[in-house]
Amino acid sequence: MGAAEPAPRGGTGPTPSASAPSASRDGALLEVRAVEVAYGAGVLALQGVSLAVLPGEIVALIGANGAGKTTLLKTVAGLVVPRSGEIRFAGRAVSDLEAPERVRLGLALVPEGRRLFSRLTVAENLTLGTFTHAEATHRREMLERVYTLFPALRERARQRAGTLSGGEGQMLAIARALMSRPRFLMLDEPSLGIMPRLVDAILEALARLHRAEGLAMLLVEQNVPAALDLATRGYVLQTGRVVLEGPSRELLGSELVRKAYLGM
């Protein structure tokens, strides 16, 4: 039997990091401070992880499968309860808040695997993303916003989500998260299982969104060069620990990243 899941809830160049690196930054939008998450048998999935994301910044989180990347995003979103440590958003401690309350504050997660309601239409999936802003005017404004970002969704508004291609489904997952008008967007493997042409389109849409609105993002992405090209900074996670952090360009040149993730 496998280990139980964690408890659910309803610069100057790349820097080698200890188990709890000094990630605190003045004016950070998101701060994760020495967070630990344990599996049922006491196995640590996250071991003293610290990181920070500034307003308007895109930060990449890279690491091998099983490094703890998805666990970290779920913990920030309020879907997993940490054993210790602190999470702060916009200067406020949020570790005790349920996931819907964090969405209301402006946190949004695009989960790995998209997690769409396959029998509902594209438009119905998008509407579900507005549960924190139920006003009809808001819904119309946000629908126009996401249809402009992803025109293919407008064309398929009445189509069931389960019939979309992988790339279109990922566009819908991102658009649904944007319907809550987040201040901070987390994306878990947005290119997974998608044709390269559509991966480029999705990453370019995220870049346009960032240029237009300055939306802060934390990006987990298997395509390390693409992730670091989009991001300004990055963190490397190994076996639940941050082992390296720094500007994206310098991470790409680091020996650890080149050997472990670029095959060089």
FIPAVO-592605 format. One record per residue (C-alpha): x, y, z; residue in three letters; residue number from 1. Coordinates in pm, whole numbers, plus 50000, padded with zeros to 5 digits. Example, Ala and Ser with C-alpha at 12.3 -4.5 7.8 and 13.67 -1.06 7.14 Angstrom:
REM residues 2
+-------+-------+-------+------+-----+
:    c1 :    c2 :    c3 : rest :  nr :
+-------+-------+-------+------+-----+
: 51230 : 49550 : 50780 :  ALA :   1 :
: 51367 : 49894 : 50714 :  SER :   2 :
+-------+-------+-------+------+-----+
***
This chain:
REM residues 264
+-------+-------+-------+------+-----+
:    c1 :    c2 :    c3 : rest :  nr :
+-------+-------+-------+------+-----+
: 50000 : 50000 : 50000 :  MET :   1 :
: 50134 : 50345 : 49906 :  GLY :   2 :
: 50177 : 50627 : 50149 :  ALA :   3 :
: 49870 : 50823 : 50239 :  ALA :   4 :
: 49819 : 51164 : 50084 :  GLU :   5 :
: 49886 : 51476 : 50289 :  PRO :   6 :
: 49586 : 51579 : 50494 :  ALA :   7 :
: 49330 : 51746 : 50264 :  PRO :   8 :
: 49123 : 52051 : 50358 :  ARG :   9 :
: 48772 : 52078 : 50253 :  GLY :  10 :
: 51933 : 53901 : 49207 :  GLY :  11 :
: 52281 : 53801 : 49213 :  THR :  12 :
: 52269 : 53463 : 49054 :  GLY :  13 :
: 52148 : 53118 : 49149 :  PRO :  14 :
: 52186 : 53055 : 49518 :  THR :  15 :
: 52230 : 52708 : 49672 :  PRO :  16 :
: 51963 : 52687 : 49940 :  SER :  17 :
: 51940 : 52516 : 50276 :  ALA :  18 :
: 51616 : 52345 : 50381 :  SER :  19 :
: 51467 : 52683 : 50469 :  ALA :  20 :
: 51624 : 52940 : 50236 :  PRO :  21 :
: 51599 : 53312 : 50304 :  SER :  22 :
: 51310 : 53379 : 50063 :  ALA :  23 :
: 51146 : 53671 : 50244 :  SER :  24 :
: 51128 : 53977 : 50019 :  ARG :  25 :
: 50996 : 54322 : 50102 :  ASP :  26 :
: 50653 : 54376 : 49952 :  GLY :  27 :
: 50607 : 54012 : 49847 :  ALA :  28 :
: 50259 : 53917 : 49730 :  LEU :  29 :
: 50311 : 53552 : 49829 :  LEU :  30 :
: 50545 : 53430 : 50101 :  GLU :  31 :
: 50594 : 53065 : 50190 :  VAL :  32 :
: 50796 : 53033 : 50510 :  ARG :  33 :
: 50958 : 52705 : 50619 :  ALA :  34 :
: 50655 : 52496 : 50519 :  VAL :  35 :
: 50653 : 52125 : 50592 :  GLU :  36 :
: 50393 : 51878 : 50465 :  VAL :  37 :
: 50395 : 51517 : 50583 :  ALA :  38 :
: 50237 : 51205 : 50438 :  TYR :  39 :
: 50037 : 50977 : 50664 :  GLY :  40 :
: 50331 : 50765 : 50775 :  ALA :  41 :
: 50537 : 51073 : 50857 :  GLY :  42 :
: 50726 : 51092 : 50527 :  VAL :  43 :
: 50792 : 51458 : 50447 :  LEU :  44 :
: 50669 : 51575 : 50107 :  ALA :  45 :
: 50789 : 51930 : 50173 :  LEU :  46 :
: 51084 : 51995 : 50401 :  GLN :  47 :
: 51108 : 52353 : 50521 :  GLY :  48 :
: 51024 : 52509 : 50185 :  VAL :  49 :
: 51046 : 52888 : 50161 :  SER :  50 :
: 50987 : 53106 : 49858 :  LEU :  51 :
: 50844 : 53444 : 49763 :  ALA :  52 :
: 50669 : 53597 : 49464 :  VAL :  53 :
: 50652 : 53973 : 49417 :  LEU :  54 :
: 50353 : 54158 : 49269 :  PRO :  55 :
: 50361 : 54137 : 48891 :  GLY :  56 :
: 50632 : 53870 : 48889 :  GLU :  57 :
: 50637 : 53532 : 48716 :  ILE :  58 :
: 50834 : 53272 : 48912 :  VAL :  59 :
: 50911 : 52921 : 48784 :  ALA :  60 :
: 50922 : 52617 : 49012 :  LEU :  61 :
: 51114 : 52332 : 48855 :  ILE :  62 :
: 51199 : 51984 : 48969 :  GLY :  63 :
: 51165 : 51617 : 48885 :  ALA :  64 :
: 50846 : 51414 : 48930 :  ASN :  65 :
: 50787 : 51357 : 49300 :  GLY :  66 :
: 50990 : 51660 : 49408 :  ALA :  67 :
: 50688 : 51815 : 49580 :  GLY :  68 :
: 50586 : 52079 : 49325 :  LYS :  69 :
: 50218 : 51986 : 49308 :  THR :  70 :
: 50203 : 51944 : 49685 :  THR :  71 :
: 50341 : 52295 : 49728 :  LEU :  72 :
: 50083 : 52449 : 49493 :  LEU :  73 :
: 49800 : 52263 : 49666 :  LYS :  74 :
: 49928 : 52378 : 50004 :  THR :  75 :
: 49932 : 52742 : 49892 :  VAL :  76 :
: 49582 : 52699 : 49749 :  ALA :  77 :
: 49450 : 52557 : 50077 :  GLY :  78 :
: 49387 : 52204 : 49950 :  LEU :  79 :
: 49658 : 52046 : 50168 :  VAL :  80 :
: 49726 : 52129 : 50534 :  VAL :  81 :
: 50092 : 52191 : 50624 :  PRO :  82 :
: 50238 : 52035 : 50937 :  ARG :  83 :
: 50433 : 52351 : 51012 :  SER :  84 :
: 50540 : 52679 : 50859 :  GLY :  85 :
: 50347 : 52982 : 50738 :  GLU :  86 :
: 50189 : 53106 : 50417 :  ILE :  87 :
: 50123 : 53478 : 50374 :  ARG :  88 :
: 49937 : 53646 : 50090 :  PHE :  89 :
: 49934 : 54023 : 50045 :  ALA :  90 :
: 50075 : 54059 : 50395 :  GLY :  91 :
: 49809 : 53840 : 50555 :  ARG :  92 :
: 49856 : 53498 : 50713 :  ALA :  93 :
: 49631 : 53256 : 50522 :  VAL :  94 :
: 49738 : 52917 : 50659 :  SER :  95 :
: 49413 : 52885 : 50855 :  ASP :  96 :
: 49185 : 52987 : 50565 :  LEU :  97 :
: 48986 : 52734 : 50363 :  GLU :  98 :
: 49046 : 52716 : 49989 :  ALA :  99 :
: 48733 : 52919 : 49888 :  PRO : 100 :
: 48841 : 53203 : 50117 :  GLU : 101 :
: 49182 : 53210 : 49951 :  ARG : 102 :
: 49013 : 53233 : 49611 :  VAL : 103 :
: 48817 : 53533 : 49739 :  ARG : 104 :
: 49145 : 53696 : 49840 :  LEU : 105 :
: 49278 : 53653 : 49487 :  GLY : 106 :
: 49456 : 53315 : 49476 :  LEU : 107 :
: 49375 : 53082 : 49186 :  ALA : 108 :
: 49510 : 52740 : 49087 :  LEU : 109 :
: 49508 : 52572 : 48746 :  VAL : 110 :
: 49553 : 52209 : 48855 :  PRO : 111 :
: 49753 : 51940 : 48683 :  GLU : 112 :
: 49525 : 51740 : 48454 :  GLY : 113 :
: 49285 : 52035 : 48409 :  ARG : 114 :
: 49001 : 51892 : 48626 :  ARG : 115 :
: 48720 : 52013 : 48400 :  LEU : 116 :
: 48352 : 51922 : 48432 :  PHE : 117 :
: 48345 : 51712 : 48117 :  SER : 118 :
: 47966 : 51695 : 48077 :  ARG : 119 :
: 47919 : 52069 : 48111 :  LEU : 120 :
: 47975 : 52309 : 47824 :  THR : 121 :
: 48270 : 52542 : 47792 :  VAL : 122 :
: 48051 : 52836 : 47894 :  ALA : 123 :
: 47914 : 52648 : 48196 :  GLU : 124 :
: 48266 : 52558 : 48313 :  ASN : 125 :
: 48364 : 52922 : 48286 :  LEU : 126 :
: 48060 : 53036 : 48480 :  THR : 127 :
: 48158 : 52806 : 48767 :  LEU : 128 :
: 48480 : 53003 : 48793 :  GLY : 129 :
: 48285 : 53314 : 48898 :  THR : 130 :
: 48146 : 53173 : 49223 :  PHE : 131 :
: 48321 : 53449 : 49417 :  THR : 132 :
: 48178 : 53719 : 49186 :  HIS : 133 :
: 47825 : 53613 : 49097 :  ALA : 134 :
: 47709 : 53945 : 48949 :  GLU : 135 :
: 47592 : 53920 : 48587 :  ALA : 136 :
: 47798 : 54224 : 48488 :  THR : 137 :
: 48115 : 54067 : 48626 :  HIS : 138 :
: 48046 : 53743 : 48441 :  ARG : 139 :
: 47998 : 53920 : 48111 :  ARG : 140 :
: 48318 : 54122 : 48158 :  GLU : 141 :
: 48523 : 53818 : 48252 :  MET : 142 :
: 48380 : 53605 : 47971 :  LEU : 143 :
: 48482 : 53869 : 47720 :  GLU : 144 :
: 48825 : 53887 : 47881 :  ARG : 145 :
: 48894 : 53514 : 47854 :  VAL : 146 :
: 48738 : 53481 : 47509 :  TYR : 147 :
: 48971 : 53756 : 47389 :  THR : 148 :
: 49269 : 53572 : 47541 :  LEU : 149 :
: 49158 : 53233 : 47402 :  PHE : 150 :
: 48939 : 53290 : 47090 :  PRO : 151 :
: 48895 : 52914 : 47039 :  ALA : 152 :
: 48683 : 52900 : 47356 :  LEU : 153 :
: 48435 : 53152 : 47216 :  ARG : 154 :
: 48389 : 52927 : 46912 :  GLU : 155 :
: 48327 : 52627 : 47139 :  ARG : 156 :
: 48121 : 52794 : 47408 :  ALA : 157 :
: 47829 : 52548 : 47365 :  ARG : 158 :
: 48050 : 52244 : 47325 :  GLN : 159 :
: 48093 : 51995 : 47608 :  ARG : 160 :
: 48429 : 52028 : 47781 :  ALA : 161 :
: 48491 : 51655 : 47753 :  GLY : 162 :
: 48503 : 51679 : 47373 :  THR : 163 :
: 48780 : 51942 : 47361 :  LEU : 164 :
: 49134 : 51864 : 47254 :  SER : 165 :
: 49405 : 51858 : 47518 :  GLY : 166 :
: 49521 : 52207 : 47426 :  GLY : 167 :
: 49170 : 52349 : 47422 :  GLU : 168 :
: 49099 : 52183 : 47756 :  GLY : 169 :
: 49406 : 52349 : 47907 :  GLN : 170 :
: 49293 : 52685 : 47769 :  MET : 171 :
: 48958 : 52627 : 47939 :  LEU : 172 :
: 49122 : 52535 : 48271 :  ALA : 173 :
: 49328 : 52855 : 48265 :  ILE : 174 :
: 49029 : 53063 : 48159 :  ALA : 175 :
: 48814 : 52918 : 48438 :  ARG : 176 :
: 49075 : 53020 : 48696 :  ALA : 177 :
: 49089 : 53369 : 48546 :  LEU : 178 :
: 48712 : 53407 : 48584 :  MET : 179 :
: 48765 : 53464 : 48957 :  SER : 180 :
: 48972 : 53774 : 48872 :  ARG : 181 :
: 49280 : 53652 : 49064 :  PRO : 182 :
: 49573 : 53861 : 49179 :  ARG : 183 :
: 49796 : 53553 : 49180 :  PHE : 184 :
: 49774 : 53258 : 48940 :  LEU : 185 :
: 49936 : 52918 : 49000 :  MET : 186 :
: 49974 : 52680 : 48706 :  LEU : 187 :
: 50061 : 52312 : 48745 :  ASP : 188 :
: 50214 : 52163 : 48428 :  GLU : 189 :
: 50011 : 52360 : 48169 :  PRO : 190 :
: 50192 : 52191 : 47876 :  SER : 191 :
: 50141 : 51831 : 47995 :  LEU : 192 :
: 50001 : 51609 : 47718 :  GLY : 193 :
: 49954 : 51891 : 47469 :  ILE : 194 :
: 50080 : 51928 : 47111 :  MET : 195 :
: 50386 : 52156 : 47088 :  PRO : 196 :
: 50201 : 52404 : 46865 :  ARG : 197 :
: 49930 : 52453 : 47127 :  LEU : 198 :
: 50188 : 52466 : 47408 :  VAL : 199 :
: 50343 : 52766 : 47235 :  ASP : 200 :
: 50000 : 52929 : 47199 :  ALA : 201 :
: 49920 : 52879 : 47570 :  ILE : 202 :
: 50255 : 53011 : 47692 :  LEU : 203 :
: 50226 : 53311 : 47460 :  GLU : 204 :
: 49876 : 53380 : 47597 :  ALA : 205 :
: 50018 : 53379 : 47950 :  LEU : 206 :
: 50293 : 53618 : 47840 :  ALA : 207 :
: 50034 : 53852 : 47685 :  ARG : 208 :
: 49826 : 53838 : 48000 :  LEU : 209 :
: 50128 : 53927 : 48210 :  HIS : 210 :
: 50228 : 54214 : 47982 :  ARG : 211 :
: 49875 : 54354 : 47975 :  ALA : 212 :
: 49778 : 54314 : 48340 :  GLU : 213 :
: 50093 : 54238 : 48539 :  GLY : 214 :
: 49932 : 53926 : 48685 :  LEU : 215 :
: 50169 : 53749 : 48926 :  ALA : 216 :
: 50220 : 53379 : 48854 :  MET : 217 :
: 50387 : 53072 : 49003 :  LEU : 218 :
: 50453 : 52827 : 48720 :  LEU : 219 :
: 50527 : 52456 : 48746 :  VAL : 220 :
: 50630 : 52337 : 48402 :  GLU : 221 :
: 50807 : 52026 : 48268 :  GLN : 222 :
: 50950 : 52228 : 47977 :  ASN : 223 :
: 51227 : 52391 : 48180 :  VAL : 224 :
: 51363 : 52623 : 47907 :  PRO : 225 :
: 51012 : 52750 : 47827 :  ALA : 226 :
: 50933 : 52801 : 48196 :  ALA : 227 :
: 51252 : 52996 : 48264 :  LEU : 228 :
: 51207 : 53197 : 47945 :  ASP : 229 :
: 50864 : 53311 : 48066 :  LEU : 230 :
: 50968 : 53366 : 48428 :  ALA : 231 :
: 51197 : 53628 : 48576 :  THR : 232 :
: 51319 : 53405 : 48861 :  ARG : 233 :
: 51304 : 53042 : 48955 :  GLY : 234 :
: 51337 : 52788 : 49234 :  TYR : 235 :
: 51462 : 52431 : 49199 :  VAL : 236 :
: 51287 : 52176 : 49420 :  LEU : 237 :
: 51441 : 51836 : 49496 :  GLN : 238 :
: 51288 : 51578 : 49731 :  THR : 239 :
: 51081 : 51842 : 49903 :  GLY : 240 :
: 51358 : 52098 : 49950 :  ARG : 241 :
: 51452 : 52416 : 49765 :  VAL : 242 :
: 51811 : 52352 : 49656 :  VAL : 243 :
: 51868 : 52643 : 49418 :  LEU : 244 :
: 51711 : 52980 : 49342 :  GLU : 245 :
: 51795 : 53279 : 49129 :  GLY : 246 :
: 51727 : 53477 : 48810 :  PRO : 247 :
: 51599 : 53260 : 48525 :  SER : 248 :
: 51887 : 53335 : 48290 :  ARG : 249 :
: 52143 : 53230 : 48549 :  GLU : 250 :
: 51949 : 52919 : 48648 :  LEU : 251 :
: 51956 : 52809 : 48283 :  LEU : 252 :
: 52334 : 52836 : 48295 :  GLY : 253 :
: 52376 : 52655 : 48626 :  SER : 254 :
: 52542 : 52315 : 48626 :  GLU : 255 :
: 52265 : 52157 : 48834 :  LEU : 256 :
: 51986 : 52263 : 48599 :  VAL : 257 :
: 52181 : 52182 : 48285 :  ARG : 258 :
: 52264 : 51829 : 48402 :  LYS : 259 :
: 51944 : 51737 : 48584 :  ALA : 260 :
: 51678 : 51898 : 48363 :  TYR : 261 :
: 51834 : 51985 : 48027 :  LEU : 262 :
: 52035 : 51665 : 47974 :  GLY : 263 :
: 52357 : 51859 : 47911 :  MET : 264 :
+-------+-------+-------+------+-----+
***
